[in-house]
Structure formats: C-alpha cells, structure tokens
C-alpha cells in the first residue's frame, strides 16, 4: 500500500486529532456531542480514504433467507470483480470523483460507472453509466422519489448511487437519539431526515446510523420509507486501520423488501496513488485504449 504525501498526512492527522479530541472532551465532560459534528467527522474520514485511491473490489449479490437463525444466501451469488479509482476535488477537497470498471464476469467486462459527488448543498451529484454492449454512456438522475423504484443500482446490486453519497449534511435534520451497543461496540444512534427538496430525490424518509464512538465509522444503518417501514439495512464488518483511519473492508446491504442482499468486499485498498484528473471523465468509460493505458500506469504503482 502506498503512503500519501507526508505534508498532506500531517495536515489530515492534525485535523482529525483535533476533532477527535473535541468529541472525547465532550463525552468526558458528560455532555453529548452534537450529531452533526459526529457525522462530519465520519464523512471526513471517508473522504480521506477515497482521496487518490485505487481499490480492488468484489461485489456479490443473492436472495437471502434464514438458516439456523443466520442470514444466508438462498441461491448461488452473482459475483463481479471491479477496480475503482477516486480522487477528492474542489477548492476544499470535499468533492469526490470516482470511477468503477467491471473486470469479471467476462460478459460484463468494460461496464463502468462514473460518479461526481458534490459537497455543496443544492448541487446535484452526477452519475454516468457505460454499457459496453451498447457502446453508450447514459446520464443517471441523482435520485427518484417513486416508491416503486430507486436511484441507480451499482452494477445490479442492492447498493445505489444514493447509498454512496457523502456531504450535503445541510440537506438533513440531524438528531442524536442516544447510545447503544452494536457488534459489541459502543455506538451513537444518529437520525437523519431529509429536507423537503432532498426528500423528493430520495427513497429514504429517515435513516438511523449506528456510529462507533471510538473508531468514528458507521457500523450499521437502518433506512425507512415514508410509511415508517424499514426497507434496507447496511452492516459493516472487517474493520481495519488504514492510514490511521478505521475503515470497514466489508459492507453488506440488505434489501428487506425484495429479500436480496449485496456484499461489497474491498479486497485491496491503495492510497496516495498518482491519478490524473482527466482519468475521472466520461472518456475513460468509452475509450478502451485510453482507459487501459491509464489503468496500467495506476496498477504499476501498487503491484
């Protein structure tokens, strides 16, 4: 794994340390920290891991059921192998550009998704999907308020573009509901409710996040629809420290309506990689020669 630039690492370490100290002091003093402050730190950690990053991912999906009180696949999972590249952009490096390309199965090789996530409130995120069989790039809407549909699925999985969003905390009413134990860890329960504009582009009327108090990452998230029914649940596991930031290497999204689940296993995380900004454009989706040449240069930095 490559190490990020030393100056950048020092600046980030100072920022995260100061924020963590503030949270610890609040807890020590007996005062509950603010829910938004906690989520800001969680998202800043996510941005740090996604900056100048090249990851190898396995995405598997199946119908699930209960066997011996354990959730298991009720059919052979559909498995895809992907490579993902991401950088942080914008004046304050709070926007993220990412691209994911399918490597396997062979029939889907070359299918790609480009995503631009903006931190600024009111500025819609942008997503493009390239289907190699059709040779076309399709612009995807940032959300969908129709109860019978969702924002764009990530490669046919139960993860959607909305589930990958960061930023725009101003678009939500945020409440600290209390504390609990999740997976043996002390967590804060933080509720987010989208404002009127955001709600028009979201299937989730309310989300409750279980944030690890010590490691400052989401261990679980319960998503509810407008009728108060829990429709999806996210579970995080295989938590490891990457560049002094706790990161979940396995994310499982359960669709409780369709009884389907998808697991995103991050097999390899490489940060501090040199990535040209023009790689994070629609050209990479359609120009195979350009994409492969740039990917080879990126792979050479980590292999």
Secondary structure, DSSP 8 states (H G I E B T S, - for coil): -----HHHHHHHHHHHHHHHHHHHHHHHTT----HHHHHHHHHHHHHHHHTTEEEEEEEEEEEEEEETTEEEESS--EEEEEEEEEEEESTTS-EEEEEEEEEESGGGTT-EEEEEE--STT---EEEEEETTTTEEEEE-S----TT--S-BSTTSS-BTGGG----GGGEEEEEEEEEEETTEEEEEEEEEE-HHHHTT-S-SEEEEEEETTT-SEEEEEEE-TTS-EEEEEEEEEEEEETTEEEEEEEEEEETTTTEEEEEEEEEEE-S----GGGSSHHHHH-HHHHHHHHHHHHHHH-
